């Protein structure tokens, strides 16, 4: 695939809750932000078997308050409130990776496309949250980070 005027940024965010590796690029031809979720490492075990069933939620949102922008890594209660707010704000700009079962070091290598003009992208925040899938229960929060 040939992409014109694409700038790729690799990043790795970490906290005491693990690390996530992603890449970001903007494709002017497609007028889209391309987000690749590569992998996560050293996630917390949330299940009784000593593993987690992780997945990543991605949301491209306009409503990013100054307080949210200042907090790259959110505590649990703030993250739950932020996740709830993101579900409302994101609408169709919300996507998820597949669930990787019984692992603390999942590999996704999944690409997501968010259609947006470059001029609008500067006003948006990409929020990522990592969760442990619990079937029949509420999912467990693992971590959150934002890119703006």
MOMOHU-V824236 format. One record per run of one state. SS is the DSSP state (a for helix, b for strand, c for the rest). FROM is the first residue (numbers start at 1). LEN is the number of residues. If there is no record, write none. Layout:
BEGIN
ss = {SS/SS}
from = {FROM/FROM}
len = {LEN/LEN}
END
This chain:
BEGIN
ss = {c/b/c/b/c/b/c/b/c/a/c/a/b/c/b/c/b/c/a/c/b/c/b/c}
from = {1/8/16/18/28/32/42/52/62/66/71/76/94/97/100/104/107/116/118/122/125/133/140/148}
len = {7/8/2/10/4/10/10/10/4/5/5/18/3/3/4/3/9/2/4/3/8/7/8/1}
END
